[in-house]
Amino acid sequence: MGAADVVPGVSGGTIAFITGIYEEFISSLSSLNVKAAQLLLSGQIKAFWQHINGSFLAVLFAGIFTSILSLASLLTYALEHHDIWVWSFFFGLVAASVWMVGRTVKTWNMASVIALVLGTAIAYLITIAPATGGNTAPWYLVLCGALAICAMILPGISGSFILLLLGAYSTVLAAVADRDLWTIALIGVGAILGLLSFTKALKWIFQRYYSVTIALLTGFLLGSLNKLWPWKEVLTSFVKHPGTLKEEIVPLTVQNLPPNEHSVAALLFAIFGAVVVLGLEWAGNKR
């Protein structure tokens, strides 16, 4: 999940979903509620830890942070010098995930099909949506934080890309670089509010409309493939903050596959991504 979050446009929720820990992840996050706070404040540490599934969350987030710290530089270098290979790998990974996740739908009916089509359309429209200028009003930054964390949880939708569309991505990056604690706090408050409210809603939906929810999430994965297509045309760019190099960012449009020396390697990396999905599912079943 940490490695996926490093790559722009790839959601850590996608990895959680294809490894079979997504429902436990959502359930554990939704347990961070008033009861958990009461247990913690009353000194019942063991009960609190069991209530929030602490061992699971601790190991998971330790892995995420370790991966981000260890792989961020490597993936950044790979995206700058071998971007087609990286995008091909994630394209193959997510493409295989569409089938892997879709087959877990227990009942395919009209509602499931509509959810699949709706999810595909939403994810696709997000990948082609133009970025906005946004603003720096406190309420807007809180809203951006909430929407970004919700997107980060959903498979196929990148939280950083949502920030870009809302016009807050460069604002957040500049705030981190300049140690603007006020802006960081506003985004953080929004993220906490979004996390606590959205995970509860998602858990409730999972429990009552499992097949429809899985079909919707499958659609998110399918619609996000446009964003992961290896050959892209850059339409928007931005500057992280003064004094840094300009970085190219999405939205991106799909181009025809060019017959060049990268094509064979790209195909191999896409196949490798699909194989990784099969391996992750095998490991998840053994868990």
Backbone as JSON, one array per atom type, in Angstrom:
{
  "sequence": "MGAADVVPGVSGGTIAFITGIYEEFISSLSSLNVKAAQLLLSGQIKAFWQHINGSFLAVLFAGIFTSILSLASLLTYALEHHDIWVWSFFFGLVAASVWMVGRTVKTWNMASVIALVLGTAIAYLITIAPATGGNTAPWYLVLCGALAICAMILPGISGSFILLLLGAYSTVLAAVADRDLWTIALIGVGAILGLLSFTKALKWIFQRYYSVTIALLTGFLLGSLNKLWPWKEVLTSFVKHPGTLKEEIVPLTVQNLPPNEHSVAALLFAIFGAVVVLGLEWAGNKR",
  "N": [[0.83, -1.2, 0.0], [1.96, 1.23, 0.74], [3.92, 1.56, -1.26], [2.26, 1.84, -3.48], [0.93, 4.23, -2.88], [2.96, 6.04, -3.21], [3.22, 6.34, -5.93], [1.86, 8.55, -8.25], [-1.63, 8.7, -8.78], [-2.2, 6.05, -8.24], [-3.92, 4.07, -5.95], [-3.6, 3.26, -2.52], [-5.64, 1.82, -1.46], [-6.36, 0.12, -3.5], [-4.38, -1.88, -3.47], [-4.84, -2.93, -0.92], [-7.3, -4.03, -1.38], [-6.9, -6.06, -3.34], [-5.29, -7.76, -1.97], [-6.86, -8.88, -0.12], [-7.38, -7.76, 2.38], [-9.01, -5.64, 2.66], [-11.67, -5.3, 3.71], [-11.24, -5.88, 6.43], [-9.51, -3.84, 7.0], [-11.13, -1.54, 6.62], [-13.09, -2.07, 8.55], [-11.55, -2.03, 10.89], [-10.62, 0.63, 10.94], [-13.06, 1.95, 11.2], [-13.67, 1.36, 13.78], [-12.46, 3.2, 15.34], [-13.81, 5.1, 17.33], [-16.23, 6.75, 19.5], [-16.46, 4.98, 21.64], [-13.93, 3.77, 21.61], [-12.36, 5.96, 22.31], [-13.31, 6.41, 24.91], [-12.48, 4.07, 26.21], [-9.72, 4.37, 26.01], [-9.22, 6.78, 27.42], [-10.06, 6.05, 29.92], [-8.1, 4.41, 30.75], [-8.09, 1.75, 30.02], [-6.22, 0.11, 28.38], [-5.62, -2.37, 27.13], [-8.18, -3.31, 26.42], [-8.93, -1.24, 24.73], [-7.01, -1.56, 22.68], [-7.71, -4.06, 21.66], [-10.27, -3.47, 20.8], [-9.92, -1.7, 18.62], [-8.59, -3.32, 16.91], [-5.79, -3.29, 17.12], [-3.24, -4.54, 16.71], [-3.32, -5.38, 14.05], [-3.67, -2.89, 12.66], [-1.35, -1.56, 13.52], [0.79, -3.1, 12.48], [0.15, -2.95, 9.77], [0.27, -0.12, 9.17], [2.89, 0.32, 9.89], [4.19, -1.12, 7.92], [3.35, 0.36, 5.68], [4.51, 2.92, 6.12], [7.21, 2.2, 6.25], [7.59, 1.24, 3.67], [7.09, 3.55, 2.16], [9.19, 5.21, 3.01], [11.41, 3.71, 2.21], [11.05, 3.11, -0.48], [10.32, 5.4, -1.83], [12.29, 7.12, -3.02], [13.38, 5.37, -4.91], [11.15, 4.73, -6.56], [10.5, 7.28, -7.44], [12.76, 7.89, -8.97], [12.51, 5.86, -10.88], [10.1, 6.59, -12.11], [10.88, 8.93, -13.32], [12.87, 8.17, -15.13], [12.21, 5.7, -16.25], [9.46, 5.68, -16.9], [7.45, 4.5, -18.51], [7.73, 1.77, -18.06], [7.11, 1.59, -15.33], [4.43, 2.54, -15.24], [3.31, 0.61, -16.89], [3.61, -1.7, -15.34], [1.86, -1.13, -13.16], [-0.47, -0.85, -14.6], [-0.91, -3.45, -15.57], [-1.17, -4.71, -13.1], [-3.51, -3.54, -11.97], [-5.35, -4.09, -14.02], [-5.5, -6.89, -13.96], [-6.55, -7.05, -11.44], [-9.13, -6.13, -11.74], [-10.54, -8.31, -12.78], [-10.02, -10.17, -10.73], [-11.22, -9.01, -8.48], [-13.81, -8.54, -9.39], [-14.86, -11.1, -9.68], [-15.52, -11.83, -7.14], [-17.97, -10.85, -6.57], [-21.02, -11.72, -5.27], [-23.62, -11.9, -6.23], [-24.76, -11.26, -9.38], [-26.79, -8.95, -10.56], [-29.29, -6.64, -11.79], [-28.85, -4.33, -10.23], [-26.17, -4.67, -9.46], [-24.87, -4.58, -11.92], [-25.49, -1.97, -12.75], [-24.15, -0.58, -10.74], [-21.51, -1.3, -11.35], [-21.15, -0.11, -13.89], [-21.61, 2.56, -13.18], [-19.54, 3.03, -11.32], [-17.32, 2.69, -13.0], [-17.7, 4.8, -14.8], [-17.54, 7.03, -13.08], [-14.89, 6.87, -12.06], [-13.45, 7.07, -14.47], [-14.21, 9.62, -15.41], [-13.1, 11.16, -13.4], [-10.39, 10.8, -13.92], [-10.03, 12.27, -16.24], [-10.78, 14.77, -15.64], [-10.38, 18.32, -15.48], [-7.93, 20.2, -13.63], [-8.62, 22.44, -10.9], [-8.45, 25.89, -9.81], [-8.9, 26.25, -7.12], [-8.92, 27.3, -3.63], [-7.68, 28.92, -0.63], [-9.16, 29.04, 1.63], [-10.06, 28.29, 5.01], [-12.27, 26.45, 5.46], [-12.4, 25.25, 2.98], [-9.96, 23.92, 2.71], [-10.21, 22.05, 4.76], [-12.33, 20.56, 3.72], [-11.07, 19.59, 1.4], [-9.12, 17.92, 2.54], [-10.77, 15.98, 3.71], [-12.11, 14.86, 1.46], [-9.92, 13.9, 0.02], [-8.81, 11.9, 1.68], [-10.91, 10.11, 1.74], [-10.98, 9.34, -0.94], [-8.5, 8.13, -1.08], [-8.89, 5.82, 0.36], [-10.63, 4.4, -1.22], [-10.49, 1.88, -3.72], [-8.71, 2.31, -6.77], [-8.92, 5.07, -6.99], [-7.04, 7.93, -6.61], [-5.88, 9.71, -3.81], [-4.11, 11.89, -3.9], [-4.49, 12.75, -6.47], [-7.1, 13.68, -6.37], [-6.73, 15.89, -4.71], [-5.25, 17.41, -6.49], [-7.16, 17.92, -8.51], [-8.9, 19.49, -7.05], [-7.42, 21.7, -6.72], [-5.68, 21.92, -4.59], [-3.35, 20.54, -4.3], [-0.71, 21.56, -4.83], [-0.75, 23.49, -2.86], [-0.77, 22.01, -0.5], [1.69, 20.64, -0.73], [3.46, 22.82, -0.7], [2.91, 23.78, 1.84], [3.89, 21.72, 3.45], [6.6, 21.83, 2.76], [7.27, 24.41, 3.6], [6.75, 24.29, 6.25], [4.21, 25.08, 7.14], [2.21, 25.05, 9.56], [-0.45, 25.67, 10.15], [-1.96, 25.33, 7.76], [-1.38, 22.64, 7.29], [-2.57, 21.54, 9.55], [-5.28, 22.11, 9.09], [-5.82, 20.56, 6.79], [-5.26, 18.1, 7.95], [-7.26, 17.9, 9.95], [-9.53, 17.74, 8.32], [-8.93, 15.31, 7.04], [-9.03, 13.51, 9.19], [-11.73, 13.77, 10.01], [-13.0, 12.96, 7.62], [-12.02, 10.35, 7.42], [-13.01, 9.05, 9.75], [-15.79, 9.29, 9.43], [-16.34, 8.35, 6.81], [-15.34, 5.7, 6.71], [-17.05, 4.39, 8.49], [-19.49, 4.62, 7.16], [-18.86, 3.18, 4.84], [-18.36, 0.64, 5.89], [-20.93, 0.03, 6.83], [-22.35, -0.06, 4.42], [-21.04, -2.18, 3.15], [-21.84, -4.32, 4.77], [-24.57, -4.51, 4.26], [-25.06, -4.27, 1.53], [-23.37, -6.0, -0.09], [-22.62, -7.23, -2.63], [-23.33, -5.24, -4.51], [-21.68, -3.17, -3.64], [-19.09, -4.26, -4.03], [-19.2, -4.54, -6.79], [-19.35, -1.86, -7.53], [-16.83, -0.92, -6.62], [-15.22, -2.49, -8.22], [-15.8, -1.3, -10.65], [-14.61, 1.19, -10.19], [-11.91, 0.44, -10.28], [-11.73, -0.47, -12.94], [-12.37, 1.87, -14.39], [-10.22, 3.46, -13.71], [-8.11, 2.61, -15.22], [-7.57, 4.13, -17.46], [-6.08, 6.24, -16.46], [-3.74, 4.93, -15.86], [-2.57, 4.12, -18.18], [0.32, 3.43, -20.05], [1.46, 5.11, -22.1], [1.33, 8.48, -22.37], [-0.14, 11.76, -22.67], [0.87, 14.78, -21.54], [-1.08, 17.17, -19.99], [-1.26, 19.04, -18.02], [0.79, 20.89, -15.77], [2.77, 21.64, -12.85], [4.36, 23.61, -10.28], [6.13, 22.48, -7.54], [7.01, 24.02, -5.23], [8.48, 27.26, -4.69], [11.76, 27.3, -5.99], [12.13, 24.65, -6.61], [12.23, 21.97, -9.05], [10.14, 21.84, -11.95], [7.33, 19.73, -12.09], [5.7, 17.23, -13.94], [2.28, 16.57, -14.16], [-0.9, 14.83, -14.04], [-4.15, 15.85, -15.46], [-4.2, 13.16, -17.9], [-4.2, 11.92, -21.25], [-5.22, 9.07, -23.14], [-3.09, 7.63, -25.53], [-2.4, 6.2, -28.78], [-0.8, 3.01, -28.88], [2.57, 3.23, -29.33], [4.78, 1.77, -31.74], [7.58, 1.05, -30.55], [10.89, 0.68, -29.06], [10.24, 0.32, -26.43], [7.93, -1.14, -26.22], [7.87, -4.0, -26.02], [9.15, -4.42, -23.55], [7.37, -3.01, -21.95], [5.08, -4.59, -22.19], [5.97, -6.92, -20.94], [6.39, -5.97, -18.33], [3.76, -5.33, -17.68], [2.59, -7.86, -17.7], [4.05, -8.92, -15.6], [3.02, -7.37, -13.52], [0.4, -8.39, -13.46], [0.95, -11.01, -12.7], [1.94, -10.55, -10.15], [-0.4, -9.82, -8.83], [-1.78, -12.28, -8.82], [-0.01, -13.69, -7.22], [-0.21, -12.24, -4.83], [-2.86, -12.76, -4.17], [-2.72, -15.51, -3.73], [-1.0, -15.54, -1.53], [-2.61, -14.16, 0.26], [-4.72, -15.97, 0.59], [-3.39, -17.96, 1.91], [-2.94, -16.82, 4.31]],
  "CA": [[0.0, 0.0, 0.0], [2.87, 2.38, 0.77], [4.52, 1.71, -2.58], [1.23, 2.34, -4.39], [0.64, 5.62, -2.56], [4.06, 6.87, -3.71], [3.0, 6.56, -7.36], [0.69, 9.4, -8.5], [-2.73, 8.08, -9.49], [-2.44, 4.7, -7.77], [-4.46, 4.13, -4.6], [-3.24, 2.19, -1.6], [-6.84, 1.0, -1.29], [-6.34, -0.92, -4.54], [-3.54, -2.97, -2.98], [-5.55, -3.55, 0.2], [-8.43, -4.79, -1.93], [-6.49, -7.28, -4.05], [-4.62, -8.66, -1.03], [-7.87, -9.5, 0.73], [-7.44, -7.18, 3.73], [-9.73, -4.38, 2.55], [-12.79, -5.25, 4.64], [-10.69, -5.79, 7.78], [-8.94, -2.49, 7.08], [-12.25, -0.61, 6.81], [-13.72, -2.37, 9.84], [-10.65, -1.58, 11.96], [-10.64, 2.09, 10.97], [-14.37, 2.41, 11.68], [-13.75, 1.13, 15.22], [-11.91, 4.39, 16.02], [-15.03, 5.85, 17.61], [-16.38, 7.28, 20.85], [-16.16, 3.9, 22.59], [-12.48, 3.63, 21.65], [-11.84, 7.09, 23.08], [-13.65, 6.19, 26.31], [-11.6, 3.01, 26.72], [-8.37, 4.9, 26.11], [-9.17, 7.79, 28.47], [-10.28, 5.4, 31.21], [-6.92, 3.62, 31.07], [-8.25, 0.34, 29.63], [-5.39, 0.05, 27.18], [-5.78, -3.67, 26.46], [-9.51, -3.34, 25.8], [-8.85, -0.29, 23.62], [-6.2, -2.17, 21.62], [-8.51, -5.12, 21.05], [-11.43, -2.85, 20.15], [-9.54, -1.1, 17.34], [-7.77, -4.28, 16.16], [-4.55, -2.53, 17.13], [-2.09, -5.27, 16.15], [-3.47, -5.33, 12.59], [-3.4, -1.53, 12.2], [0.04, -1.2, 13.79], [1.65, -3.78, 11.5], [-0.17, -2.42, 8.44], [0.81, 1.22, 8.99], [4.35, 0.2, 9.94], [4.59, -1.53, 6.57], [3.12, 1.48, 4.76], [5.53, 3.96, 6.32], [8.51, 1.63, 5.87], [7.63, 1.19, 2.21], [7.2, 4.92, 1.64], [10.54, 5.7, 3.28], [12.44, 2.93, 1.51], [10.81, 3.01, -1.92], [9.96, 6.69, -2.44], [13.36, 7.58, -3.9], [13.51, 4.42, -6.02], [10.02, 4.9, -7.47], [10.63, 8.6, -8.05], [13.78, 7.74, -10.02], [11.95, 5.01, -11.94], [9.09, 7.37, -12.84], [11.56, 9.97, -14.11], [13.74, 7.61, -16.16], [11.6, 4.51, -16.86], [8.06, 5.85, -16.56], [6.6, 3.57, -19.24], [7.8, 0.48, -17.37], [6.38, 1.69, -14.06], [2.99, 2.61, -15.52], [2.91, -0.7, -17.43], [3.48, -2.62, -14.21], [0.63, -0.86, -12.43], [-1.6, -1.12, -15.5], [-1.13, -4.9, -15.51], [-1.62, -5.04, -11.75], [-4.9, -3.13, -11.79], [-6.17, -4.8, -15.0], [-5.76, -8.23, -13.41], [-7.36, -6.88, -10.24], [-10.53, -5.97, -12.15], [-11.1, -9.66, -12.85], [-9.92, -10.82, -9.43], [-12.2, -8.42, -7.57], [-15.13, -8.73, -9.96], [-15.36, -12.46, -9.5], [-15.98, -12.0, -5.76], [-19.36, -10.4, -6.47], [-21.8, -12.92, -5.0], [-24.84, -11.91, -7.05], [-24.79, -10.29, -10.48], [-28.14, -8.59, -10.97], [-29.36, -5.31, -12.41], [-28.24, -3.36, -9.33], [-24.72, -4.85, -9.51], [-24.41, -4.1, -13.23], [-25.57, -0.5, -12.72], [-23.06, -0.13, -9.87], [-20.26, -1.48, -12.1], [-21.1, 0.93, -14.93], [-21.51, 3.84, -12.5], [-18.19, 3.13, -10.79], [-16.41, 2.87, -14.13], [-17.89, 6.16, -15.32], [-17.04, 8.01, -12.09], [-13.42, 6.82, -12.04], [-12.95, 7.58, -15.75], [-14.42, 11.07, -15.45], [-12.13, 11.77, -12.49], [-9.06, 10.79, -14.55], [-9.93, 13.23, -17.33], [-11.27, 16.06, -15.17], [-9.34, 19.36, -15.39], [-7.65, 20.72, -12.29], [-9.18, 23.76, -10.64], [-7.56, 26.78, -9.08], [-9.11, 26.08, -5.69], [-8.65, 28.47, -2.79], [-7.01, 28.57, 0.62], [-10.06, 29.28, 2.76], [-9.98, 27.17, 5.96], [-13.3, 25.44, 5.24], [-12.1, 24.55, 1.73], [-8.85, 23.02, 2.98], [-10.78, 20.94, 5.55], [-13.09, 19.76, 2.75], [-10.1, 18.9, 0.55], [-8.53, 16.84, 3.32], [-11.77, 14.93, 3.89], [-12.34, 14.2, 0.18], [-8.71, 13.21, -0.38], [-8.65, 10.67, 2.46], [-11.96, 9.2, 1.28], [-10.53, 8.8, -2.22], [-7.34, 7.28, -0.84], [-9.39, 4.55, 0.86], [-11.31, 3.7, -2.3], [-9.63, 1.31, -4.76], [-8.78, 2.9, -8.09], [-8.98, 6.53, -6.98], [-5.89, 8.45, -5.88], [-6.14, 10.89, -2.98], [-3.31, 13.02, -4.37], [-5.1, 13.25, -7.7], [-8.27, 14.45, -5.95], [-6.2, 17.18, -4.27], [-4.88, 18.15, -7.69], [-8.39, 18.38, -9.15], [-9.49, 20.53, -6.21], [-6.52, 22.83, -6.69], [-5.03, 22.02, -3.28], [-2.16, 19.7, -4.24], [0.48, 22.39, -4.68], [-0.89, 24.17, -1.58], [-0.35, 21.06, 0.54], [3.12, 20.42, -0.87], [4.14, 24.03, -0.24], [2.74, 23.86, 3.29], [4.83, 20.77, 4.05], [7.96, 22.32, 2.54], [7.46, 25.65, 4.35], [6.35, 24.04, 7.64], [3.02, 25.87, 7.42], [1.47, 24.16, 10.45], [-1.88, 25.98, 10.1], [-2.52, 24.65, 6.59], [-1.26, 21.2, 7.52], [-3.57, 21.19, 10.56], [-6.61, 22.13, 8.46], [-5.91, 19.36, 5.97], [-5.3, 16.97, 8.87], [-8.59, 17.84, 10.55], [-10.42, 17.22, 7.29], [-8.61, 13.89, 6.82], [-9.54, 12.74, 10.34], [-13.2, 13.77, 9.91], [-13.38, 12.12, 6.49], [-11.67, 8.96, 7.73], [-13.92, 8.49, 10.76], [-17.17, 9.23, 8.92], [-16.46, 7.57, 5.58], [-15.14, 4.27, 6.97], [-18.26, 3.87, 9.1], [-20.48, 4.49, 6.09], [-18.44, 2.11, 3.95], [-18.59, -0.62, 6.59], [-22.37, -0.19, 6.84], [-22.74, -0.44, 3.06], [-20.51, -3.52, 2.93], [-22.63, -5.3, 5.51], [-25.94, -4.6, 3.76], [-25.12, -4.34, 0.06], [-22.02, -6.47, -0.4], [-22.39, -7.43, -4.07], [-23.4, -3.94, -5.18], [-20.49, -2.42, -3.26], [-17.94, -4.86, -4.72], [-19.34, -4.2, -8.22], [-19.0, -0.44, -7.65], [-15.38, -0.81, -6.46], [-14.65, -3.07, -9.45], [-15.91, -0.25, -11.64], [-13.57, 2.18, -9.91], [-10.65, -0.1, -10.8], [-11.81, -0.49, -14.4], [-12.33, 3.24, -14.89], [-8.92, 4.08, -13.43], [-7.09, 2.13, -16.16], [-7.22, 5.24, -18.35], [-5.03, 7.01, -15.8], [-2.53, 4.12, -15.74], [-2.05, 3.77, -19.51], [1.75, 3.82, -20.04], [1.81, 6.2, -23.02], [0.46, 9.57, -21.96], [0.09, 13.12, -23.14], [0.75, 15.64, -20.37], [-1.91, 18.34, -20.25], [-1.14, 20.0, -16.92], [2.01, 20.79, -14.97], [2.76, 22.57, -11.74], [5.61, 23.74, -9.55], [5.93, 22.07, -6.16], [7.12, 25.25, -4.47], [9.61, 28.01, -5.24], [13.1, 26.74, -5.82], [12.19, 23.25, -7.01], [12.0, 21.72, -10.46], [8.76, 21.67, -12.37], [6.96, 18.33, -12.23], [4.54, 17.02, -14.8], [1.21, 15.86, -13.46], [-2.08, 14.57, -14.82], [-4.76, 14.77, -16.22], [-3.51, 12.6, -19.05], [-5.09, 11.28, -22.2], [-4.69, 7.85, -23.72], [-2.61, 7.7, -26.89], [-2.21, 4.9, -29.4], [0.44, 2.35, -28.49], [3.59, 3.43, -30.37], [5.64, 0.61, -31.95], [8.97, 1.4, -30.33], [11.68, -0.29, -28.32], [9.7, 0.14, -25.09], [6.69, -1.88, -26.25], [8.05, -5.36, -25.51], [9.43, -4.31, -22.12], [6.13, -2.59, -21.29], [4.21, -5.76, -22.13], [6.52, -7.82, -19.92], [6.12, -5.39, -17.01], [2.32, -5.46, -17.45], [2.38, -9.27, -17.34], [4.61, -9.07, -14.26], [2.04, -6.8, -12.6], [-0.71, -9.34, -13.33], [1.46, -12.14, -11.92], [2.02, -10.11, -8.76], [-1.76, -9.9, -8.29], [-2.04, -13.7, -8.55], [0.81, -14.05, -6.07], [-0.78, -11.62, -3.64], [-4.08, -13.49, -3.81], [-2.28, -16.78, -3.18], [-0.47, -15.26, -0.19], [-3.74, -13.79, 1.09], [-5.47, -17.19, 0.91], [-2.6, -18.76, 2.84], [-2.82, -16.09, 5.56]],
  "C": [[0.87, 1.26, 0.0], [3.5, 2.64, -0.58], [3.52, 2.28, -3.57], [0.95, 3.81, -4.14], [1.74, 6.56, -3.03], [3.83, 7.25, -5.16], [1.76, 7.4, -7.58], [-0.39, 8.65, -9.28], [-3.02, 6.66, -9.09], [-2.85, 4.77, -6.31], [-3.97, 2.96, -3.76], [-4.42, 1.27, -1.33], [-6.92, -0.12, -2.31], [-5.55, -2.13, -4.05], [-4.21, -3.68, -1.82], [-6.66, -4.45, -0.32], [-7.97, -6.1, -2.54], [-5.73, -8.24, -3.14], [-5.59, -9.28, -0.03], [-7.98, -8.93, 2.13], [-8.34, -5.93, 3.76], [-10.85, -4.26, 3.59], [-12.3, -5.15, 6.09], [-10.1, -4.4, 8.02], [-10.03, -1.46, 7.37], [-12.9, -0.81, 8.17], [-12.87, -1.86, 11.0], [-10.65, -0.07, 12.07], [-11.95, 2.63, 11.53], [-14.53, 2.2, 13.18], [-13.1, 2.26, 16.02], [-13.06, 5.36, 16.27], [-15.06, 6.33, 19.05], [-16.04, 6.22, 21.89], [-14.66, 3.71, 22.73], [-11.86, 4.74, 22.49], [-12.11, 6.92, 24.57], [-12.74, 5.14, 26.94], [-10.19, 3.55, 26.95], [-8.25, 5.88, 27.28], [-9.37, 7.19, 29.86], [-9.13, 4.48, 31.6], [-7.04, 2.15, 30.71], [-7.52, 0.11, 28.29], [-5.59, -1.26, 26.42], [-7.11, -3.76, 25.74], [-9.56, -2.4, 24.6], [-8.14, -0.91, 22.43], [-6.99, -3.25, 20.89], [-9.69, -4.54, 20.27], [-11.09, -2.31, 18.77], [-8.74, -2.06, 16.45], [-6.36, -3.7, 15.99], [-3.37, -3.23, 16.49], [-2.12, -5.21, 14.63], [-3.1, -3.94, 12.06], [-1.95, -1.14, 12.39], [0.98, -1.81, 12.76], [1.42, -3.2, 10.11], [0.47, -1.05, 8.22], [2.33, 1.24, 9.1], [4.88, -0.2, 8.58], [4.44, -0.41, 5.56], [4.23, 2.52, 4.88], [6.92, 3.46, 5.94], [8.66, 1.62, 4.36], [7.8, 2.58, 1.61], [8.62, 5.44, 1.82], [11.6, 5.01, 2.44], [12.29, 2.96, 0.0], [10.53, 4.34, -2.6], [11.02, 7.15, -3.43], [13.49, 6.69, -5.13], [12.39, 4.61, -7.05], [10.05, 6.25, -8.16], [11.64, 8.56, -9.2], [13.22, 6.94, -11.19], [10.92, 5.76, -12.77], [9.73, 8.42, -13.73], [12.32, 9.38, -15.29], [13.15, 6.4, -16.87], [10.09, 4.54, -16.6], [7.15, 4.85, -17.26], [6.58, 2.21, -18.55], [6.98, 0.5, -16.08], [4.88, 1.7, -14.3], [2.49, 1.29, -16.1], [2.69, -1.7, -16.32], [2.17, -2.39, -13.47], [-0.61, -1.06, -13.3], [-1.94, -2.61, -15.46], [-1.67, -5.33, -14.16], [-3.1, -4.73, -11.57], [-5.83, -3.86, -12.78], [-6.5, -6.21, -14.51], [-6.67, -8.14, -12.19], [-8.84, -6.72, -10.58], [-11.22, -7.33, -12.18], [-11.12, -10.33, -11.48], [-10.99, -10.31, -8.47], [-13.61, -8.68, -8.08], [-15.7, -10.11, -9.72], [-15.82, -12.73, -8.07], [-17.39, -11.47, -5.54], [-20.25, -11.64, -6.34], [-23.01, -13.03, -5.92], [-24.76, -10.83, -8.12], [-26.24, -10.09, -10.91], [-28.12, -7.19, -11.55], [-28.67, -4.26, -11.55], [-26.71, -3.45, -9.39], [-24.15, -4.32, -10.83], [-24.42, -2.58, -13.27], [-24.43, 0.07, -11.87], [-21.72, -0.22, -10.59], [-20.1, -0.37, -13.14], [-20.91, 2.31, -14.29], [-20.1, 4.06, -11.95], [-17.16, 3.37, -11.87], [-16.48, 4.3, -14.66], [-17.31, 7.2, -14.38], [-15.52, 8.05, -12.11], [-12.84, 7.39, -13.33], [-13.07, 9.1, -15.82], [-13.44, 11.79, -14.53], [-10.76, 11.85, -13.16], [-8.92, 11.83, -15.65], [-10.38, 14.63, -16.9], [-10.13, 17.07, -15.1], [-9.16, 19.82, -13.96], [-8.24, 22.12, -12.14], [-8.16, 24.61, -9.88], [-7.68, 26.64, -7.58], [-8.96, 27.39, -4.93], [-8.04, 28.0, -1.48], [-7.87, 28.9, 1.83], [-10.02, 28.07, 3.69], [-11.0, 26.07, 5.7], [-13.0, 24.61, 4.0], [-10.97, 23.55, 1.94], [-9.3, 21.82, 3.81], [-11.54, 19.99, 4.62], [-12.14, 18.96, 1.86], [-9.46, 17.72, 1.28], [-9.49, 15.68, 3.48], [-11.98, 14.15, 2.59], [-11.12, 13.39, -0.25], [-8.54, 11.9, 0.38], [-9.71, 9.65, 2.07], [-11.54, 8.54, -0.03], [-9.38, 7.82, -2.02], [-7.77, 5.9, -0.36], [-10.0, 3.73, -0.26], [-10.32, 3.13, -3.31], [-9.82, 2.05, -6.08], [-8.8, 4.41, -8.15], [-7.86, 7.05, -6.08], [-6.25, 9.7, -5.11], [-5.37, 12.11, -3.46], [-3.89, 13.6, -5.65], [-6.35, 14.07, -7.39], [-7.83, 15.83, -5.47], [-5.82, 18.05, -5.47], [-6.11, 18.73, -8.38], [-9.03, 19.53, -8.37], [-8.61, 21.77, -6.1], [-5.75, 22.99, -5.4], [-3.72, 21.25, -3.21], [-0.89, 20.52, -4.02], [0.46, 23.15, -3.35], [-0.39, 23.28, -0.44], [1.16, 20.83, 0.48], [3.92, 21.62, -0.36], [4.06, 24.16, 1.27], [3.71, 22.92, 4.0], [6.26, 21.29, 3.94], [8.27, 23.54, 3.41], [7.12, 25.51, 5.84], [5.19, 24.94, 8.05], [2.06, 25.0, 8.24], [-0.04, 24.42, 10.4], [-2.55, 25.26, 8.94], [-2.49, 23.14, 6.77], [-2.33, 20.73, 8.52], [-4.97, 21.14, 9.96], [-6.82, 20.9, 7.59], [-6.03, 18.12, 6.85], [-6.64, 16.8, 9.53], [-9.6, 17.27, 9.56], [-10.2, 15.74, 7.05], [-9.17, 13.04, 7.95], [-11.07, 12.64, 10.28], [-13.67, 12.86, 8.78], [-13.14, 10.65, 6.77], [-12.69, 8.34, 8.67], [-15.34, 8.33, 10.22], [-17.3, 8.29, 7.73], [-16.29, 6.08, 5.83], [-16.37, 3.65, 7.63], [-19.34, 3.65, 8.05], [-20.15, 3.33, 5.17], [-18.66, 0.75, 4.6], [-20.07, -0.97, 6.6], [-22.86, -0.67, 5.47], [-22.26, -1.85, 2.74], [-21.41, -4.58, 3.56], [-24.01, -5.52, 4.89], [-26.04, -4.77, 2.24], [-23.77, -4.81, -0.48], [-21.76, -6.54, -1.9], [-22.39, -6.12, -4.84], [-22.14, -3.12, -4.89], [-19.25, -2.94, -3.98], [-17.99, -4.52, -6.21], [-18.95, -2.75, -8.45], [-17.48, -0.25, -7.57], [-14.65, -1.42, -7.66], [-14.69, -2.05, -10.58], [-14.88, 0.84, -11.44], [-12.22, 1.71, -10.48], [-10.63, -0.05, -12.32], [-11.68, 0.91, -14.98], [-10.99, 3.92, -14.7], [-7.84, 3.63, -14.39], [-6.66, 3.21, -17.15], [-6.06, 6.05, -17.78], [-3.69, 6.27, -15.8], [-1.94, 3.73, -17.09], [-0.62, 4.3, -19.65], [2.1, 5.01, -20.93], [0.82, 7.34, -22.83], [0.83, 10.88, -22.65], [-0.16, 14.06, -21.97], [-0.04, 16.9, -20.74], [-1.74, 19.43, -19.21], [0.18, 19.8, -16.2], [1.93, 21.81, -13.85], [4.14, 22.61, -11.11], [5.34, 23.39, -8.1], [5.91, 23.28, -5.23], [8.35, 25.97, -4.98], [10.95, 27.35, -4.95], [13.23, 25.29, -6.22], [11.89, 23.12, -8.5], [10.52, 21.55, -10.74], [8.48, 20.18, -12.56], [5.72, 18.23, -13.1], [3.53, 16.15, -14.07], [0.05, 15.68, -14.41], [-3.04, 15.75, -14.69], [-4.02, 14.4, -17.5], [-4.52, 11.96, -19.99], [-4.42, 10.07, -22.81], [-4.27, 8.1, -25.16], [-2.51, 6.3, -27.47], [-0.86, 4.33, -29.0], [1.48, 2.51, -29.59], [4.48, 2.2, -30.51], [7.11, 0.99, -31.8], [9.65, 0.37, -29.45], [11.13, -0.55, -26.91], [8.5, -0.82, -25.07], [6.82, -3.27, -25.64], [8.29, -5.34, -24.01], [8.17, -3.92, -21.36], [5.18, -3.76, -21.15], [4.67, -6.72, -21.04], [6.24, -7.29, -18.51], [4.63, -5.47, -16.67], [1.98, -6.89, -17.03], [2.89, -9.53, -15.92], [3.65, -8.52, -13.22], [0.87, -7.74, -12.37], [-0.29, -10.55, -12.49], [1.55, -11.8, -10.45], [0.65, -10.19, -8.1], [-2.1, -11.35, -7.92], [-1.25, -14.16, -7.32], [0.27, -13.49, -4.77], [-2.05, -12.34, -3.2], [-3.72, -14.84, -3.17], [-1.79, -16.59, -1.75], [-1.62, -14.91, 0.77], [-4.56, -15.0, 1.5], [-4.73, -18.06, 1.91], [-2.57, -18.14, 4.23], [-3.73, -16.66, 6.64]]
}
